[in-house]
Amino acid sequence: MEKARPPILIARGPIAKDLVESYARAWFGDMVKVVVDTDRQVLTLGGELHSDGERLLLDDGSSQASLWGANVYPFRPSADRLEYTALINIRPGRGNPAMEVLDPGIRREISAVVDELLPV
């Protein structure tokens, strides 16, 4: 029988490193998916798909244009722990035609929220 995974949570304040690590172990072993709202400065932690966190934030009042998916690898050095790749990032209308966030400014915004809410 498969072990139950923790529910997706919305981080509105900093989350303890050990909780982030436990989510990574539970969901994918070494990685956990996040969806970052760059306007509201919140993120979701967990989920099988980035769209799961996206739906949770949309239901919580986020704007679609402010949501970006990423993967956090909490066991890597801090400089290498964030990967800016998710299907929800494909937004040709916003100048991002790929799964990877291409705009350095948006990457900085994502990184700032992750660094604030998931301290290393």
N, C-alpha and C positions, 0 to 999 in steps of 0.2 A: 504494500500500500504506500502511495506517495505521501510524503510529509506535507502537511498543510503549510502554505506560504502565508506570511503576514499580509494584512490588507494594505492597499495603497494608502499612503497618508499624504496630507497636505502640510508642508512645513511652512509655518508662518514666522518661525523664530529658529535659532540654531538648534540642530539635532546633534546629540552626542555621537562621537566617532564610533563607539562600539555598536550603537544602533544601526548606523549606516553600514558597518561591516556585517552585522547580522542579516540585514536586508540583502546585501550582495550575496552572501553565502546561500541564503534561502531561495533567491530568485534565479541566479545564474552561476553561482559559485564564486566568481571573482569580480562581478560587475552588477550594477543596479541601474535601471532606467530612470531618468528624471525628465520631467517636463517643466520648463521654466517660464514663468510669466514675468517678462522683463519690465512691464509697467507696474504691476502690483508687488513685485519683489517677493514672490512666493514660488514654491515648486512642489511637484509631487515626487514621491520616492516609492519605487516599486512598480510592479505591473509586468505582465507578459509582453504587452505592446505599448509603445509610446501613446498610441491613440486611447488607451485606457486612462492614463493620466490626463491626457488632453480633455477627454469627456468630463472627468471629475472637476477640472478647473473651469471649463465652460459652464458647468452646472453651478459652480461657486461664484460666477460673475465675471470671469476673465473674458477678454476679447481675443478672438481667434488670431488676429494680427500680432498679438503680443506673446504668443506661445511658441516655444522652440524646444525640440527634443534633443537630448544628449545622453551619454552613458558615462557613469562614474565608476572608476576602478579604484576603490579605496585602499587597496593593498600596494598600489604603485606609488612611486615618489610623487609629491604634489604637483610637480611640473608636467607630469605625464598622466594624471588621473582622469582627465576630461577628454571625451571624444564627442565631437559636434555632429553626430550622424544619426538621422532618424527619418523614416518615411514622411512624417508630418512636416519636415522641413522643406519638402519640395513645393516651392511657391514661386513660379515664374513671374506672377504679377508683382511680387515684392523683390524681384531681382535675384531670386535664389532658385535656379532650375535644377538643383541637385539635392541629394539626401544630406550632404554635408553643408553646414552653414558656411558660406563663402565670404560674407562681409566681415572684415576684421572688427568693425564697430559693434556689430551684433554679437560676435564672439566675446568681446570684452564685457558686454552687458550680461551675457549668460554666465561667464566666468565670475563676475562680481557677485551675482546672486548665489551661485553655488558656493563660492568661498565664504560668503556671509552665513549661509544656512547650513552648510556641511563643512565645518572647520576641520582642518587636518591635525 
